[in-house]
């Protein structure tokens, strides 16, 4: 098939493109390189089935494709809060443009939504039926509410225009090619540990998250796209860790001597986050297979390689988990 991946030069998008190319598809990578990087797709530049287009999804584009994986949007709080108006425009206008394209060419459309639509959840774990607890005027709402509107648009295009849609709610994902200044907890801890800096925990470290390795996520996205269910479907690892536990694991794997430093908790930081993946298991036959330590080792090795080849600043901006 001819497949469009928006945000294809980013962390998740580039891993998805690797899988699609290896399966023999013709792939168009669309990216404005705000958080994506050409190095992530460099190996495909001379391949006859690969095309790279520098383009911002907030502007319309005309292409002929069979499927659209719509991943374009910064997912790290540091990046999406830097220009919150641009973030919500990407989620709303960008999604409108891609849904319009899907409607015109009768392509199947997959929206990369997020666990952030659940906000600071009042139920645990989170099922797809839960409608969320989101602060509509908080500093994270450009992303949280943007993705909620994107889901609304997808389902309205499905009901009104018969566009084939798939909606994935992605939970914390990690792995090689994460940005060094991503600001999320896995990259923060790994970069800090490799740079010899204290590992910074915001709050007391009792807040929990679940961490899904990127290859597992890509498998879930592809199964959802090519399956028979519209969604939404949670894609994430249901194993739950406190932030303190994660810091201690990274500490042991990189340098057991590194100290842990505690800082105040950022605004609207969720206390608990864990997916109920019953729907993914039943509908897609999917569940994560990569254990945390195995995935962390690959991530650490990738960061170590990049840090050895470039001057990367230590993370010193307030992140969010």
Backbone bond lengths (Angstrom), bond angles and torsions (degrees), N, CA, C in turn:
res aa  C-N    CA-C-N  psi(-1)  N-CA   C-N-CA  omega(-1)  CA-C   N-CA-C  phi
1 X - - - 1.463 - - 1.527 110.77 -
2 X 1.314 115.06 164.53 1.467 121.74 173.49 1.522 106.61 -100.21
3 X 1.325 116.42 117.78 1.461 121.21 -169.05 1.522 110.24 -124.31
4 X 1.330 115.96 131.70 1.453 122.92 175.74 1.523 109.27 -100.22
5 X 1.334 116.52 131.01 1.461 121.79 174.52 1.522 107.40 -120.23
6 X 1.342 117.71 108.95 1.460 120.09 175.19 1.531 108.19 -82.36
7 X 1.320 116.02 141.08 1.461 118.88 -171.94 1.513 111.73 71.13
8 X 1.324 115.56 26.82 1.463 120.52 -172.27 1.516 115.33 -71.06
9 X 1.337 118.13 -16.58 1.461 120.08 177.54 1.521 112.23 -92.87
10 X 1.319 116.19 5.08 1.453 120.56 178.63 1.520 112.62 -84.53
11 X 1.313 115.10 -173.75 1.462 122.27 -175.96 1.530 111.64 -59.30
12 X 1.324 117.99 -61.92 1.464 120.78 -178.24 1.522 110.70 -72.61
13 X 1.339 116.46 -42.47 1.460 120.19 -176.74 1.512 113.65 -57.68
14 X 1.327 116.89 -40.23 1.468 119.51 -177.77 1.527 111.46 -69.93
15 X 1.326 117.49 -35.20 1.469 119.81 175.69 1.532 110.44 -67.72
16 X 1.324 116.72 -37.40 1.467 120.25 175.91 1.521 110.44 -63.40
17 X 1.336 116.93 -43.56 1.465 120.39 179.29 1.528 110.59 -61.44
18 X 1.323 117.49 -39.56 1.470 119.79 176.95 1.528 110.86 -54.87
19 X 1.333 116.28 -46.88 1.469 120.27 -179.05 1.524 110.64 -65.19
20 X 1.325 117.19 -45.10 1.468 120.45 -177.78 1.519 111.47 -63.82
21 X 1.334 116.85 -40.57 1.465 120.19 178.99 1.520 111.13 -66.01
22 X 1.329 116.56 -41.58 1.460 120.20 -179.69 1.533 111.59 -66.04
23 X 1.323 117.14 -23.32 1.464 120.60 176.85 1.522 112.29 -87.34
24 X 1.345 117.16 0.21 1.459 120.49 172.92 1.513 115.87 90.50
25 X 1.331 117.87 12.72 1.465 120.28 178.74 1.528 110.81 -79.19
26 X 1.310 115.41 160.96 1.456 121.98 169.73 1.524 106.79 -91.31
27 X 1.323 117.15 124.21 1.460 121.07 -170.41 1.529 110.85 -122.20
28 X 1.339 115.02 131.48 1.463 121.99 172.19 1.525 107.39 -109.00
29 X 1.317 115.58 121.36 1.465 121.84 178.29 1.528 108.07 -99.90
30 X 1.332 115.92 121.08 1.462 122.13 179.52 1.521 108.51 -113.03
31 X 1.334 117.78 125.11 1.465 119.79 -177.14 1.524 109.76 -158.41
32 X 1.342 117.20 143.08 1.467 120.20 174.48 1.535 111.66 -98.00
33 X 1.335 116.78 0.44 1.466 124.35 175.20 1.530 113.44 62.81
34 X 1.334 116.12 31.67 1.463 119.54 172.86 1.528 109.41 -71.19
35 X 1.326 117.15 -48.57 1.468 120.38 173.36 1.526 111.74 -121.42
36 X 1.330 118.11 -9.87 1.459 121.09 175.35 1.517 111.36 -80.88
37 X 1.325 116.34 168.85 1.468 120.51 -178.09 1.528 109.51 -147.39
38 X 1.329 115.69 138.76 1.459 119.79 -179.32 1.527 112.76 -59.88
39 X 1.342 116.91 -29.88 1.468 118.62 -178.33 1.531 111.71 -59.64
40 X 1.333 117.31 -25.33 1.460 120.89 -177.69 1.525 112.96 -70.48
41 X 1.327 116.86 -23.42 1.471 120.11 -179.60 1.526 111.60 -122.30
42 X 1.323 116.62 12.99 1.468 121.80 -175.11 1.522 112.51 -56.43
43 X 1.331 116.94 -35.91 1.457 119.54 -175.07 1.522 113.45 -66.25
44 X 1.345 116.74 -16.13 1.463 119.66 -178.29 1.520 112.99 -99.92
45 X 1.328 119.07 0.87 1.465 121.61 -172.15 1.525 113.53 -56.91
46 X 1.314 118.30 -37.90 1.464 121.15 -176.79 1.521 113.11 -95.82
47 X 1.332 116.61 6.70 1.463 119.62 -178.65 1.535 109.60 -80.78
48 X 1.315 117.87 133.32 1.475 119.95 -176.50 1.528 113.74 -65.91
49 X 1.325 118.74 -18.08 1.463 121.31 -179.08 1.527 112.93 -96.66
50 X 1.331 117.27 5.55 1.466 120.38 -177.13 1.527 110.90 -116.11
51 X 1.333 115.74 138.17 1.466 121.11 176.38 1.521 109.01 -137.04
52 X 1.315 116.28 134.49 1.463 122.39 178.20 1.519 109.33 -113.30
53 X 1.347 115.90 127.91 1.461 121.31 178.63 1.526 108.55 -125.36
54 X 1.340 115.71 123.76 1.471 119.42 172.80 1.530 107.52 -80.56
55 X 1.316 116.33 114.57 1.465 120.16 -175.27 1.521 109.14 -160.13
56 X 1.319 115.39 145.22 1.465 122.30 176.51 1.528 108.00 -99.59
57 X 1.322 117.12 126.41 1.473 120.30 -174.73 1.522 112.93 -67.37
58 X 1.330 118.32 -12.48 1.464 118.91 175.72 1.529 111.46 -72.70
59 X 1.334 116.69 -8.60 1.467 121.93 173.26 1.535 108.48 -108.26
60 X 1.324 118.60 137.97 1.466 120.75 -179.16 1.527 111.76 -62.71
61 X 1.310 115.73 156.05 1.464 121.46 174.71 1.526 107.91 -148.50
62 X 1.307 116.50 147.44 1.470 121.04 179.95 1.525 109.05 -112.66
63 X 1.313 114.93 121.05 1.462 122.19 179.67 1.526 108.38 -142.38
64 X 1.314 116.34 161.25 1.464 121.77 173.96 1.519 108.03 -111.19
65 X 1.325 117.02 111.46 1.466 121.75 -177.55 1.522 110.16 -142.00
66 X 1.344 114.79 162.45 1.465 121.26 177.82 1.528 112.57 -97.42
67 X 1.333 115.62 -31.97 1.462 120.68 -179.80 1.525 109.45 -138.97
68 X 1.346 115.13 149.60 1.463 121.27 176.64 1.520 108.54 -128.94
69 X 1.330 116.32 116.79 1.472 121.38 169.00 1.531 106.19 -95.35
70 X 1.332 116.56 110.48 1.463 120.72 -175.23 1.531 109.63 -97.56
71 X 1.339 114.99 93.70 1.466 121.58 -178.14 1.528 112.42 -109.00
72 X 1.328 118.33 -3.57 1.461 120.96 -171.10 1.527 111.78 -68.31
73 X 1.311 116.29 112.93 1.461 124.71 170.87 1.521 107.91 167.93
74 X 1.334 118.76 132.59 1.468 118.47 174.90 1.521 110.01 -61.29
75 X 1.330 116.50 134.02 1.465 120.80 -176.13 1.519 113.00 -107.01
76 X 1.321 118.04 -11.58 1.455 121.51 178.88 1.522 109.88 -87.07
77 X 1.343 118.00 133.36 1.474 119.88 179.69 1.525 113.69 -54.20
78 X 1.327 117.88 -36.93 1.463 119.84 178.35 1.522 110.67 -58.94
79 X 1.309 116.78 -42.08 1.459 120.07 -176.71 1.520 112.32 -81.81
80 X 1.343 118.42 -40.37 1.458 117.03 -177.34 1.526 112.26 -77.90
81 X 1.343 118.15 -20.62 1.463 119.86 175.63 1.529 112.59 -85.68
82 X 1.320 117.36 -13.55 1.465 120.78 179.13 1.537 110.63 -62.75
83 X 1.357 115.34 -39.23 1.463 120.82 177.67 1.525 107.66 -138.84
84 X 1.346 116.79 78.71 1.460 119.70 -172.56 1.521 114.10 -63.00
85 X 1.338 117.62 -33.04 1.466 119.44 178.50 1.524 110.11 -65.82
86 X 1.335 116.73 -42.01 1.465 120.43 176.84 1.530 110.58 -62.94
87 X 1.334 116.95 -37.42 1.467 120.66 -179.89 1.516 110.99 -62.09
88 X 1.336 116.82 -47.50 1.465 117.80 -178.06 1.522 111.00 -71.27
89 X 1.349 117.65 -31.15 1.465 119.82 174.54 1.532 110.48 -64.19
90 X 1.328 116.76 -39.80 1.465 120.43 178.08 1.526 110.35 -62.12
91 X 1.335 116.12 -43.85 1.465 120.10 -178.91 1.519 112.81 -68.91
92 X 1.314 117.95 -37.15 1.456 121.08 -174.56 1.537 111.00 -93.50
93 X 1.331 117.45 -61.41 1.468 120.19 -177.30 1.530 110.36 -68.23
94 X 1.353 116.08 -40.84 1.465 119.10 178.25 1.513 112.07 -61.05
95 X 1.330 116.78 -42.69 1.463 120.12 178.59 1.520 111.05 -67.49
96 X 1.343 117.36 -39.82 1.465 120.26 175.33 1.527 111.29 -57.62
97 X 1.327 116.39 -44.52 1.462 120.04 -179.30 1.524 111.79 -63.56
98 X 1.319 117.00 -42.16 1.461 120.00 -178.33 1.528 111.69 -72.27
99 X 1.333 116.72 -35.21 1.467 119.52 175.35 1.524 110.57 -68.05
100 X 1.347 116.44 -36.84 1.464 119.55 175.65 1.510 111.70 -62.88
101 X 1.328 116.16 -39.80 1.465 120.84 176.05 1.524 110.74 -63.14
102 X 1.340 116.08 -46.16 1.467 120.03 179.10 1.526 111.38 -59.66
103 X 1.331 115.97 -40.09 1.469 120.27 178.40 1.530 110.81 -62.95
104 X 1.339 117.10 -45.63 1.472 121.07 -175.39 1.519 112.00 -65.05
105 X 1.336 116.54 -42.77 1.470 119.15 -173.52 1.522 112.74 -102.26
106 X 1.365 115.83 4.58 1.473 121.84 178.82 1.536 112.12 58.91
107 X 1.335 114.40 43.25 1.462 120.51 177.72 1.528 110.03 -91.44
108 X 1.315 116.28 152.28 1.470 120.30 171.80 1.524 108.52 -80.73
109 X 1.327 116.65 138.34 1.471 122.63 -170.51 1.525 109.53 -121.00
110 X 1.344 116.25 125.40 1.466 120.76 174.86 1.522 109.03 -112.35
111 X 1.330 116.00 123.31 1.461 121.82 176.56 1.520 109.84 -94.73
112 X 1.329 115.61 124.80 1.464 120.29 171.48 1.523 107.68 -83.16
113 X 1.327 115.62 91.29 1.458 120.60 174.76 1.528 107.81 -87.16
114 X 1.311 117.28 -162.66 1.457 119.22 -168.40 1.521 112.19 -151.68
115 X 1.320 115.50 155.66 1.465 120.56 172.46 1.520 111.31 -65.92
116 X 1.347 117.14 -16.34 1.464 120.12 179.38 1.524 112.09 -63.39
117 X 1.336 118.46 -18.16 1.463 119.18 178.16 1.527 110.63 -66.83
118 X 1.343 117.94 -15.90 1.464 121.01 176.32 1.526 111.83 -83.17
119 X 1.344 117.44 -11.62 1.459 120.85 179.90 1.515 111.93 62.96
120 X 1.337 115.94 -139.01 1.467 122.11 174.12 1.519 106.19 -92.93
121 X 1.338 117.96 92.36 1.471 121.08 -163.95 1.527 113.84 -66.43
122 X 1.319 113.89 143.16 1.466 121.08 177.14 1.514 111.80 -96.24
123 X 1.342 117.67 -7.74 1.460 121.31 173.15 1.526 108.01 -121.31
124 X 1.325 115.36 153.05 1.461 119.73 -175.25 1.519 109.80 -149.47
125 X 1.347 119.09 130.32 1.473 126.98 -7.29 1.520 111.15 -69.83
126 X 1.328 116.29 172.84 1.457 120.61 -175.88 1.533 110.64 -89.99
127 X 1.334 115.35 126.54 1.465 121.38 173.56 1.519 108.53 -99.27
128 X 1.326 115.52 164.14 1.462 119.81 -178.90 1.525 112.66 -67.10
129 X 1.331 117.57 -19.28 1.465 120.80 179.05 1.527 112.36 -77.87
130 X 1.337 117.83 -16.19 1.462 121.12 -178.53 1.527 109.67 -72.40
131 X 1.331 116.66 132.97 1.472 120.62 -172.89 1.517 113.62 -93.35
132 X 1.310 118.00 -5.71 1.454 119.62 170.22 1.512 115.54 95.93
133 X 1.333 114.64 164.98 1.461 124.10 179.75 1.517 107.01 -137.27
134 X 1.349 115.59 82.21 1.464 121.91 -170.26 1.522 110.28 -113.12
135 X 1.317 115.69 137.13 1.458 121.92 173.75 1.531 108.55 -83.92
136 X 1.323 116.37 108.47 1.469 119.83 -172.92 1.523 113.33 -70.94
137 X 1.339 118.66 -15.38 1.469 120.36 -178.93 1.525 111.98 -117.56
138 X 1.324 117.45 14.04 1.455 121.16 179.63 1.520 112.42 -81.83
139 X 1.331 115.72 174.43 1.464 120.22 -176.12 1.530 112.67 -72.18
140 X 1.338 117.70 -15.49 1.463 120.67 177.92 1.527 112.56 -94.63
141 X 1.332 117.97 -7.43 1.459 120.39 -168.61 1.530 113.11 -69.27
142 X 1.351 118.06 -21.96 1.465 119.05 176.50 1.524 110.66 -58.18
143 X 1.313 116.09 -33.93 1.465 121.26 178.72 1.526 110.98 -88.99
144 X 1.359 115.84 -51.48 1.471 120.24 -176.96 1.526 111.47 -58.67
145 X 1.334 116.08 -53.95 1.462 120.58 -178.38 1.524 111.11 -70.70
146 X 1.331 116.68 -33.14 1.463 119.75 176.33 1.515 111.80 -58.86
147 X 1.324 116.41 -44.21 1.469 120.17 179.19 1.525 111.39 -70.31
148 X 1.326 117.77 -32.88 1.460 119.86 177.32 1.533 109.92 -65.12
149 X 1.349 116.62 -42.28 1.465 120.01 176.20 1.524 110.41 -64.91
150 X 1.335 117.23 -39.26 1.469 120.37 178.64 1.529 110.83 -59.32
151 X 1.339 116.86 -41.29 1.465 119.62 176.50 1.524 110.79 -63.06
152 X 1.345 116.78 -42.59 1.464 120.87 178.26 1.525 110.92 -58.55
153 X 1.331 115.98 -46.18 1.463 120.45 179.45 1.522 111.14 -60.69
154 X 1.334 116.81 -43.21 1.467 120.26 -178.87 1.526 110.74 -60.98
155 X 1.315 116.75 -46.29 1.467 119.00 -178.21 1.525 111.48 -71.18
156 X 1.339 118.05 -32.14 1.461 119.46 176.60 1.527 111.37 -68.86
157 X 1.340 117.58 -39.43 1.465 120.03 175.20 1.528 110.63 -63.99
158 X 1.325 116.01 -35.31 1.464 120.40 178.38 1.529 110.56 -66.03
159 X 1.341 116.26 -47.53 1.460 119.53 -177.13 1.528 112.66 -73.08
160 X 1.335 116.86 -40.47 1.458 120.48 -173.69 1.525 113.05 -85.84
161 X 1.335 116.77 -36.44 1.463 120.69 -172.97 1.521 113.72 -118.21
162 X 1.335 116.53 4.11 1.469 121.41 176.87 1.528 112.72 61.55
163 X 1.340 116.92 30.97 1.463 120.70 174.65 1.524 108.53 -74.14
164 X 1.332 116.25 133.32 1.469 120.38 176.22 1.525 108.76 -75.08
165 X 1.320 116.79 115.16 1.463 120.28 -178.00 1.528 110.60 -119.85
166 X 1.335 114.26 156.44 1.456 123.67 170.20 1.524 107.11 -137.00
167 X 1.322 117.75 134.36 1.466 121.42 -177.90 1.524 109.43 -122.90
168 X 1.333 115.68 118.35 1.468 122.39 177.81 1.524 108.97 -109.15
169 X 1.327 116.35 128.66 1.464 120.97 174.20 1.528 107.50 -100.26
170 X 1.326 114.90 105.33 1.464 122.16 -171.02 1.521 110.25 -89.94
171 X 1.326 116.00 128.37 1.459 122.33 174.64 1.527 109.30 -94.68
172 X 1.339 116.77 176.12 1.470 121.81 -174.82 1.530 111.76 -44.69
173 X 1.321 115.31 123.07 1.461 122.08 -179.40 1.528 108.60 -122.84
174 X 1.321 116.64 143.10 1.457 120.85 -178.56 1.522 109.27 -142.35
175 X 1.332 115.65 166.71 1.452 119.94 177.63 1.521 110.68 150.05
176 X 1.332 116.97 -176.98 1.464 121.17 177.19 1.524 111.56 -56.92
177 X 1.327 115.26 149.66 1.466 125.68 178.17 1.528 113.68 82.81
178 X 1.336 118.33 2.12 1.463 117.46 170.03 1.522 108.37 -60.75
179 X 1.323 116.67 146.43 1.458 119.52 177.98 1.526 110.71 -66.73
180 X 1.328 115.18 144.28 1.462 120.20 179.37 1.526 111.40 -63.95
181 X 1.334 117.35 -32.33 1.466 121.16 179.02 1.523 111.49 -105.36
182 X 1.317 115.94 31.00 1.461 121.72 -176.10 1.528 111.92 -58.67
183 X 1.334 117.17 -37.68 1.450 120.38 177.13 1.510 114.25 88.49
184 X 1.343 118.51 -7.92 1.465 119.80 176.96 1.522 109.50 -88.71
185 X 1.309 115.29 167.10 1.457 119.34 -160.20 1.529 113.77 -66.12
186 X 1.323 119.25 -41.49 1.463 120.20 -177.93 1.524 110.52 -63.48
187 X 1.340 116.85 -50.56 1.468 119.26 -179.45 1.528 111.02 -65.66
188 X 1.329 117.40 -37.43 1.466 120.13 176.49 1.519 111.59 -56.28
189 X 1.330 115.63 -54.11 1.464 120.20 -175.65 1.527 111.22 -63.22
190 X 1.339 116.55 -43.13 1.463 119.75 -176.71 1.531 110.36 -66.13
191 X 1.340 117.31 -46.87 1.463 120.09 -179.29 1.527 110.44 -64.62
192 X 1.329 117.59 -43.28 1.460 120.40 179.06 1.524 110.91 -61.13
193 X 1.328 116.94 -44.97 1.466 120.47 -178.95 1.530 110.97 -63.73
194 X 1.339 116.62 -43.85 1.463 119.89 -179.05 1.526 112.18 -68.61
195 X 1.330 116.75 -28.12 1.463 121.04 178.60 1.528 112.73 -86.35
196 X 1.333 117.07 -0.55 1.451 120.31 -179.90 1.515 114.10 76.96
197 X 1.343 117.79 18.32 1.460 122.13 -178.87 1.527 109.90 -96.21
198 X 1.338 117.38 158.88 1.469 119.71 174.14 1.528 110.52 -62.01
199 X 1.332 116.24 147.15 1.457 120.94 175.91 1.530 108.03 -81.98
200 X 1.331 116.46 122.74 1.458 121.38 -173.59 1.522 110.98 -95.42
201 X 1.318 116.17 121.39 1.455 122.78 175.23 1.523 108.10 -108.66
202 X 1.320 116.44 130.33 1.459 121.21 178.28 1.528 108.37 -98.19
203 X 1.345 115.83 121.41 1.451 121.04 -169.71 1.521 109.43 91.07
204 X 1.332 115.99 -159.46 1.470 119.35 -178.34 1.522 112.78 -94.14
205 X 1.350 116.79 0.10 1.460 120.56 177.80 1.510 114.61 85.48
206 X 1.351 116.80 3.50 1.458 119.30 -178.88 1.527 112.42 -84.92
207 X 1.347 117.45 -13.20 1.464 119.62 177.66 1.523 108.92 -64.46
208 X 1.331 116.74 147.24 1.460 120.56 -173.40 1.526 111.18 -114.91
209 X 1.339 113.72 152.36 1.458 122.03 174.60 1.532 107.93 -144.05
210 X 1.335 115.03 164.53 1.466 121.25 172.48 1.529 106.75 -119.73
211 X 1.319 116.05 144.87 1.463 120.34 -171.23 1.525 110.16 -125.93
212 X 1.341 115.18 119.36 1.465 121.66 -177.16 1.525 109.32 -108.77
213 X 1.323 116.87 128.81 1.461 120.79 179.00 1.525 109.69 -71.59
214 X 1.322 116.52 145.05 1.454 121.69 -168.39 1.524 113.30 -61.74
215 X 1.325 119.06 -34.77 1.467 119.81 -179.75 1.521 110.94 -66.38
216 X 1.334 117.23 -35.04 1.458 120.66 175.80 1.520 110.74 -65.05
217 X 1.327 116.24 -43.11 1.459 119.87 179.67 1.525 111.30 -61.88
218 X 1.332 117.01 -46.02 1.469 120.78 -179.42 1.525 110.70 -58.74
219 X 1.315 116.44 -41.02 1.473 120.26 177.04 1.527 110.55 -59.31
220 X 1.333 116.36 -42.87 1.455 120.34 179.05 1.516 112.46 -65.02
221 X 1.334 117.19 -42.11 1.464 120.78 178.81 1.524 111.31 -60.72
222 X 1.327 116.55 -43.30 1.457 119.91 -178.09 1.527 111.64 -69.63
223 X 1.322 116.55 -37.34 1.468 118.71 176.73 1.526 111.33 -65.26
224 X 1.334 115.94 -39.51 1.457 119.47 178.13 1.526 110.65 -65.07
225 X 1.325 117.24 -48.00 1.464 121.12 -179.43 1.525 111.28 -56.80
226 X 1.311 117.75 -42.25 1.463 121.53 -172.78 1.521 113.69 -95.98
227 X 1.332 116.44 4.19 1.456 120.82 178.42 1.518 112.12 -93.57
228 X 1.321 115.07 -167.07 1.459 121.10 -173.09 1.522 113.70 -106.43
229 X 1.331 117.75 3.84 1.464 120.27 -173.28 1.528 111.06 -110.64
230 X 1.322 114.61 135.06 1.461 121.24 -178.93 1.522 111.92 -72.48
231 X 1.307 117.85 -39.66 1.457 122.40 -175.84 1.513 109.95 101.36
232 X 1.321 117.23 -163.59 1.469 127.23 4.95 1.526 112.89 -70.91
233 X 1.327 114.87 152.58 1.458 122.20 179.44 1.526 109.04 -130.68
234 X 1.332 116.06 127.01 1.468 121.03 173.26 1.517 109.99 -69.94
235 X 1.328 116.97 130.93 1.463 122.33 172.79 1.528 107.89 -124.67
236 X 1.302 115.66 109.96 1.457 121.06 -179.26 1.509 109.12 -175.45
237 X 1.314 115.53 173.11 1.468 120.90 -179.57 1.525 109.07 -95.30
238 X 1.336 118.69 122.27 1.462 120.33 -176.44 1.526 114.61 -76.51
239 X 1.339 117.95 -1.74 1.467 118.95 174.74 1.525 109.06 -72.15
240 X 1.321 116.53 129.92 1.461 121.69 -171.66 1.522 110.63 -110.58
241 X 1.333 115.86 132.15 1.464 121.69 179.56 1.520 109.05 -130.02
242 X 1.336 116.26 144.99 1.457 118.09 169.02 1.529 108.18 -76.05
243 X 1.330 115.13 157.80 1.460 119.57 178.55 1.530 110.20 -62.64
244 X 1.320 116.81 -34.99 1.461 120.47 177.61 1.523 110.66 -64.37
245 X 1.335 117.49 -41.63 1.467 120.66 177.98 1.525 110.38 -61.06
246 X 1.335 116.85 -43.22 1.465 119.97 179.47 1.520 110.44 -62.23
247 X 1.336 116.96 -43.59 1.466 120.30 179.03 1.523 111.08 -59.13
248 X 1.318 116.56 -41.23 1.461 120.32 -179.37 1.517 112.00 -67.38
249 X 1.350 117.33 -36.37 1.467 120.33 177.30 1.525 110.12 -65.24
250 X 1.348 117.83 -47.15 1.469 120.97 178.59 1.522 110.20 -62.34
251 X 1.313 115.51 -40.31 1.472 121.09 178.30 1.523 110.88 -57.13
252 X 1.321 116.17 -45.74 1.469 120.79 -179.83 1.524 111.87 -67.09
253 X 1.335 116.67 -37.07 1.460 120.22 -174.33 1.530 112.82 -79.04
254 X 1.334 117.46 -26.24 1.468 120.41 -176.75 1.521 111.27 -105.73
255 X 1.325 116.53 -53.77 1.459 120.51 -177.76 1.519 108.33 -163.45
256 X 1.316 115.83 104.49 1.462 120.98 -174.93 1.526 112.56 -63.03
257 X 1.316 117.53 -13.20 1.461 119.86 -177.22 1.515 114.84 -86.83
258 X 1.332 118.08 -8.92 1.461 120.41 -175.65 1.529 110.89 -68.32
259 X 1.332 115.32 136.25 1.459 119.46 179.24 1.523 110.44 -80.48
260 X 1.339 115.60 162.01 1.455 122.57 176.36 1.521 108.02 -113.41
261 X 1.343 116.14 129.87 1.462 121.70 -177.77 1.526 109.15 -115.06
262 X 1.330 116.73 137.45 1.461 121.74 -177.94 1.528 109.86 -106.05
263 X 1.353 115.79 134.55 1.456 122.78 179.49 1.533 109.09 -128.75
264 X 1.342 118.08 164.67 1.470 120.45 179.41 1.524 112.36 -61.28
265 X 1.319 116.10 149.03 1.462 122.81 -178.33 1.528 110.35 -76.34
266 X 1.353 119.00 134.86 1.469 121.20 177.32 1.534 112.01 -67.61
267 X 1.330 115.90 163.68 1.455 122.04 179.58 1.523 111.73 -63.33
268 X 1.332 116.00 139.37 1.467 124.48 173.44 1.531 113.50 62.41
269 X 1.313 117.25 23.72 1.469 119.71 178.69 1.533 108.69 -74.52
270 X 1.337 119.10 121.53 1.468 120.67 -177.14 1.533 112.04 -64.12
271 X 1.326 116.10 142.99 1.463 120.45 -179.96 1.532 111.68 -76.87
272 X 1.328 116.59 -39.89 1.464 119.77 -177.34 1.523 108.86 -138.97
273 X 1.307 115.31 145.45 1.462 120.11 179.38 1.524 107.79 -152.83
274 X 1.340 115.36 117.20 1.462 120.77 -179.50 1.523 108.43 -156.74
275 X 1.329 117.57 129.58 1.465 118.86 -178.02 1.523 113.10 -82.95
276 X 1.321 115.46 142.74 1.459 121.63 161.67 1.524 105.52 -88.36
277 X 1.325 118.08 116.20 1.476 120.26 -174.57 1.533 111.85 -107.51
278 X 1.331 116.29 23.29 1.471 120.02 179.08 1.522 111.04 -55.75
279 X 1.321 116.03 -43.41 1.465 120.07 -178.01 1.529 110.55 -63.97
280 X 1.335 117.49 -42.91 1.469 120.69 179.07 1.533 110.50 -64.09
281 X 1.319 116.47 -39.30 1.462 119.83 179.84 1.523 111.20 -65.72
282 X 1.344 116.31 -43.90 1.463 120.40 -175.68 1.521 112.41 -77.97
283 X 1.334 117.32 -41.26 1.461 120.51 -176.20 1.522 113.01 -82.68
284 X 1.328 116.36 -37.66 1.469 120.26 -171.62 1.525 113.10 -110.46
285 X 1.326 117.53 -10.30 1.460 119.86 -173.09 1.512 111.49 62.77
286 X 1.345 115.82 33.82 1.470 121.41 -172.36 1.512 111.59 -115.65
287 X 1.323 115.11 140.15 1.456 121.72 165.49 1.529 107.64 -159.47
288 X 1.337 116.90 153.87 1.466 119.48 -177.38 1.522 111.89 -63.21
289 X 1.339 115.69 148.96 1.466 120.75 -178.71 1.529 112.81 -123.83
290 X 1.343 118.10 -16.05 1.467 120.74 -174.52 1.531 109.76 -91.21
291 X 1.343 118.07 117.28 1.471 120.58 178.31 1.518 111.31 -65.05
292 X 1.343 116.61 155.54 1.461 121.63 -175.42 1.528 112.06 -57.00
293 X 1.318 118.13 -48.71 1.470 120.02 -176.19 1.526 111.64 -64.30
294 X 1.326 116.98 -37.30 1.462 120.18 178.75 1.529 110.37 -65.54
295 X 1.331 116.43 -45.32 1.452 120.01 178.48 1.517 112.25 -65.82
296 X 1.330 116.23 -39.40 1.465 119.71 178.27 1.525 111.75 -63.69
297 X 1.332 117.09 -36.98 1.461 119.33 -179.99 1.525 111.32 -62.74
298 X 1.345 116.67 -43.12 1.469 119.93 177.12 1.520 110.91 -63.66
299 X 1.326 116.11 -38.34 1.467 120.84 -179.78 1.523 110.64 -67.56
300 X 1.324 116.66 -44.62 1.465 121.63 178.85 1.526 110.55 -61.73
301 X 1.333 116.81 -43.94 1.464 120.20 179.71 1.527 111.15 -61.35
302 X 1.333 116.92 -39.99 1.459 121.03 179.88 1.526 110.83 -66.69
303 X 1.330 117.39 -45.34 1.463 120.47 178.56 1.525 110.88 -64.37
304 X 1.321 117.02 -40.23 1.473 120.13 -179.61 1.531 110.20 -61.64
305 X 1.323 116.28 -41.94 1.462 120.53 179.54 1.528 111.17 -62.17
306 X 1.327 116.97 -43.77 1.464 120.55 -178.95 1.526 111.65 -71.02
307 X 1.328 116.81 -39.08 1.465 119.93 179.77 1.523 111.64 -66.56
308 X 1.324 116.56 -30.45 1.455 120.50 178.30 1.522 112.59 -74.07
309 X 1.342 116.30 -17.03 1.456 120.40 -176.13 1.519 113.91 -111.23
310 X 1.322 117.15 3.53 1.465 119.87 -179.03 1.511 109.53 -158.23
311 X 1.335 115.51 155.33 1.458 120.92 174.64 1.519 108.14 -86.27
312 X 1.317 116.31 105.06 1.451 121.76 -178.36 1.511 108.50 -108.92
313 X 1.331 119.23 124.71 1.456 120.83 -178.75 1.519 112.03 -66.52
314 X 1.323 116.13 147.86 1.453 120.17 175.59 1.520 109.25 -67.54
315 X 1.328 115.52 151.50 1.457 120.47 179.44 1.518 108.65 -74.19
316 X 1.348 116.79 121.09 1.455 119.29 -179.63 1.520 112.18 -134.46
317 X 1.333 116.38 11.32 1.455 120.21 177.43 1.521 109.40 -104.02
318 X 1.339 116.25 151.10 1.468 120.43 -176.02 1.522 109.49 -64.16
319 X 1.322 117.22 120.27 1.461 120.27 -179.72 1.519 110.72 -94.87
320 X 1.300 115.49 -175.63 1.452 120.43 169.42 1.513 106.80 -141.68
321 X 1.290 114.14 152.04 1.452 118.89 -176.18 1.523 110.53 -98.22
